[in-house]
Amino acid sequence: MNKFAETLYDSYGQEFRIDELLFESKTEHQQLVIFHNAAFRRVMALDGIVQTTEKDEFIYHEMLTHVPVFAHGNPKNILIVGGGDGGMLREVVKHQTITRITQVEIDGQVIEMCKKYLPGHSQGAFDDPRVNIIIDDGLNFVINTKEKFDIIISDSTDPIGPGKAIFTADFYSACKKCLNQGGILVTQNGVPFMQIDEVKTTAARLAPLFKDCHFYGASVPTYIGGMMAFAWAADDVNLRHTGIDVIRERYKTSRIKTRYYNPEIHFCSFALPQYLLEAI
Ligand code: AG3
């Protein structure tokens, strides 16, 4: 195999030249492939679908972390569901005000192989003393935990294979149960231009549970088909409308470095195209 052809869509797709195959194996849960491509550098795919690349991962990980963190204002306890590559964890640990981070990943082998072959994703974040890693099914964890979080970030695959469980109404209602007052749930929700049913289904499942349900977006080149949608669910309707001056002040005080996120991007990412507003 010297080409990787993504299998997400039947009649449309992207293809990468494999310049070096670094790892390929079936884990207990899925098929994991990591290879090098001259344009995107290291690429990781699960069950034939690109999950992350060294070149464009910062867009996705920054947007799923800093938008809820700065909108919340003072989150202390964070839960990441999925995210085995460690990119989300790297962004979350940047916030010195966060005191505890729990990450629940179903597939321990993804963590191990990404630490080895994608070290730029985690950059040592797995060893941060605030971090607690649990190998478990995300749905199972949120149903059973007694802990409460300020922000829950669902960094999942598409709702195919092991990822399916964390797009269910059961998952969303268990998340609601373990969010503190003022809490926010954000989730990876696919590329709506190609996967409109994903946003429709999520919107219908979140709406009965949270007072404020919306989506925000960013274009990530290797999630082909246009902008990716991130679901936003909170009971405090004001959080999504936090003024730009407040976000600017919080961003400045945090002194974190970003490559995609900034307060203007934060604000604009909630502006959605009409076809999407009409679908949700
Ligand atoms: N998880 C999101 C992959 C989405 C692929 N789907 C798509 N292109 N529609 C990424 C995990 C990175 N931590």
Residues whose N, C-alpha, C, O or C-beta is under 5 A from the ligand:
A	BS01	AG3	V50 Q51 T52 G83 D85 G87 D155 S156 T157 D158 Q188 G190 V191 T222 Y223 I224
